[in-house]
Amino acid sequence: MLGLVDELIRNKHKALVFSQFTGQLERVREALVARGVAFQYLDGGTAAAEREKRVSAFQAGQGDVFIISLRAGGTGLNLTAVDFVVHLDPWWNPAVEDQASDRAHRIGHQRPVTVDRLTVPDSVEEKIRDMHRAKRDLANDLLEGSEVGARLSEEELLNLIKA
């Protein structure tokens, strides 16, 4: 992850880094301090006034990286200075991640935004990503009116619900 941050900064990108675990964010925070990387930080314990102050500072160019807990960053933020979003771990509900990523897709945004979801092969996180994909595909097929729902066996439907 730090190699990615180094590359983003070297190429003049601004990044949001999300995790659902504040302990993980604290480790990222410590690593950025050790590297001398300017950043802003926000989690659920950040007071509303301080939250606005940090968002404004980031938007004004004070920091290359904004480290945010997934829950704290899911709503109410407008971060148009960003062009790269990194998710360090998946949330069980992919819509929560999408909503967090949408902090960078706002009115007034001028550049394309890349969203990267880091996943270690053969991990629980990879299985969660696979589950996200399967549920999204099923939802898309059902919404498009295709017959895929009718082709699923009872066991396949139960496995999707249990996942």
C-alpha positions, -999 to 999 in steps of 0.1 A, spaced: 0 0 0 28 24 8 44 18 -25 12 28 -42 10 60 -21 46 68 -30 37 64 -67 6 85 -64 24 113 -48 53 111 -72 27 115 -101 9 144 -84 -23 125 -75 -45 132 -44 -58 101 -27 -85 90 -3 -75 59 17 -104 40 33 -105 12 59 -132 0 82 -106 -6 109 -93 25 127 -64 4 140 -54 -1 103 -58 36 96 -36 44 126 -8 21 111 -12 40 78 -10 73 96 22 63 114 38 51 82 29 84 64 43 104 93 75 84 91 77 90 53 70 128 57 38 126 37 13 154 43 -22 140 50 -55 146 67 -72 121 90 -109 115 98 -127 88 118 -160 85 136 -145 102 167 -137 134 148 -160 163 159 -182 179 133 -163 212 134 -130 195 131 -143 173 103 -152 204 82 -118 220 90 -99 189 78 -120 186 46 -115 223 38 -77 220 45 -75 190 22 -95 207 -5 -71 237 -2 -41 215 -9 -30 207 27 -22 170 22 -17 145 -5 -36 117 12 -68 118 32 -71 88 55 -108 81 64 -126 54 83 -152 39 60 -182 47 82 -170 83 88 -164 89 51 -196 73 37 -217 105 38 -215 142 39 -181 148 24 -173 166 -8 -137 159 -18 -133 171 -54 -95 175 -50 -92 137 -52 -85 116 -82 -76 83 -66 -95 62 -40 -80 32 -22 -100 7 -2 -77 -13 21 -104 -38 31 -139 -47 19 -171 -39 38 -197 -66 38 -221 -44 19 -205 -31 -13 -229 -2 -14 -211 13 16 -178 12 -3 -194 27 -33 -209 55 -12 -175 62 3 -159 63 -32 -185 87 -43 -170 113 -20 -146 120 -49 -173 120 -76 -190 153 -69 -203 184 -87 -172 205 -96 -149 175 -100 -126 181 -130 -105 149 -133 -113 112 -137 -113 92 -105 -96 58 -102 -109 34 -74 -86 6 -63 -96 -21 -39 -65 -38 -24 -70 -75 -19 -45 -102 -8 -49 -135 -29 -66 -164 -11 -78 -142 18 -111 -136 35 -111 -102 17 -109 -119 -17 -139 -141 -8 -158 -110 2 -149 -94 -31 -161 -125 -50 -194 -124 -30 -198 -87 -39 -193 -95 -76 -218 -124 -75 -244 -104 -58 -240 -74 -81 -242 -96 -111 -273 -112 -99 -289 -79 -90 -280 -65 -124 -294 -95 -142 -327 -93 -122 -330 -56 -127 -324 -60 -165 -353 -85 -166 -331 -114 -177 -341 -150 -168 -310 -156 -147 -330 -157 -114 -352 -184 -128 -321 -205 -137 -306 -205 -102 -311 -236 -82 -325 -234 -46 -290 -243 -33 -274 -215 -54 -299 -189 -41 -293 -200 -5 -255 -198 -10 -259 -162 -22 -281 -153 8 -257 -169 32 -226 -153 17 
